[in-house]
């Protein structure tokens, strides 16, 4: 009987707590945004056009740095072969 009373009291507390979770309106009207504006559509579009030119849509750090190499392909391959023979690099890094 003691466990039954304990189970029923826990169930009653849980049921009482669940009523507080459903105390709001069902349509979610508390989240509706209320605002009034006196700006025209043309003013808003003009502002949007100036903002678009001042902000970059490119993600930060996405630009790749490019440079013109002065090294010769044959010289680079020869250096890699020399480093491989000297044991400075592993065979998979010769590439």
URJO-V370021 format. One record per residue. N is the residue number from 1. RES is the residue in three letters. SS is DSSP state (a for helix, b for strand, c for the rest). NEAR is the number of other ideal C-beta (glycine too) atoms within 10 Angstrom. Layout:
N_RES_SS_NEAR / N_RES_SS_NEAR
//
This chain:
1_UNK_c_5 / 2_UNK_a_6 / 3_UNK_a_7 / 4_UNK_a_8 / 5_UNK_a_9 / 6_UNK_a_10 / 7_UNK_a_10 / 8_UNK_a_10 / 9_UNK_a_10 / 10_UNK_a_10 / 11_UNK_a_10 / 12_UNK_a_10 / 13_UNK_a_10 / 14_UNK_a_9 / 15_UNK_a_9 / 16_UNK_a_9 / 17_UNK_a_9 / 18_UNK_a_9 / 19_UNK_a_8 / 20_UNK_a_8 / 21_UNK_a_7 / 22_UNK_c_7 / 23_UNK_c_6 / 24_UNK_c_11 / 25_UNK_c_8 / 26_UNK_c_6 / 27_UNK_c_8 / 28_UNK_c_8 / 29_UNK_a_8 / 30_UNK_a_7 / 31_UNK_a_8 / 32_UNK_c_7 / 33_UNK_c_4 / 34_UNK_c_4 / 35_UNK_c_4 / 36_UNK_c_4 / 37_UNK_c_7 / 38_UNK_c_5 / 39_UNK_c_8 / 40_UNK_c_9 / 41_UNK_a_7 / 42_UNK_a_8 / 43_UNK_a_11 / 44_UNK_a_11 / 45_UNK_a_9 / 46_UNK_a_11 / 47_UNK_a_11 / 48_UNK_a_9 / 49_UNK_a_9 / 50_UNK_a_9 / 51_UNK_a_9 / 52_UNK_a_10 / 53_UNK_a_7 / 54_UNK_a_6 / 55_UNK_c_8 / 56_UNK_c_8 / 57_UNK_c_5 / 58_UNK_c_8 / 59_UNK_c_7 / 60_UNK_c_6 / 61_UNK_c_6 / 62_UNK_c_6 / 63_UNK_c_8 / 64_UNK_c_5 / 65_UNK_c_4 / 66_UNK_c_6 / 67_UNK_c_5 / 68_UNK_c_4 / 69_UNK_c_8 / 70_UNK_c_5 / 71_UNK_c_8 / 72_UNK_c_9 / 73_UNK_a_8 / 74_UNK_a_8 / 75_UNK_a_9 / 76_UNK_a_11 / 77_UNK_a_12 / 78_UNK_a_11 / 79_UNK_a_11 / 80_UNK_a_15 / 81_UNK_a_11 / 82_UNK_a_11 / 83_UNK_a_14 / 84_UNK_a_14 / 85_UNK_a_9 / 86_UNK_a_8 / 87_UNK_c_7 / 88_UNK_c_10 / 89_UNK_c_14 / 90_UNK_c_9 / 91_UNK_a_7 / 92_UNK_a_6 / 93_UNK_a_10 / 94_UNK_c_11 / 95_UNK_c_7
//
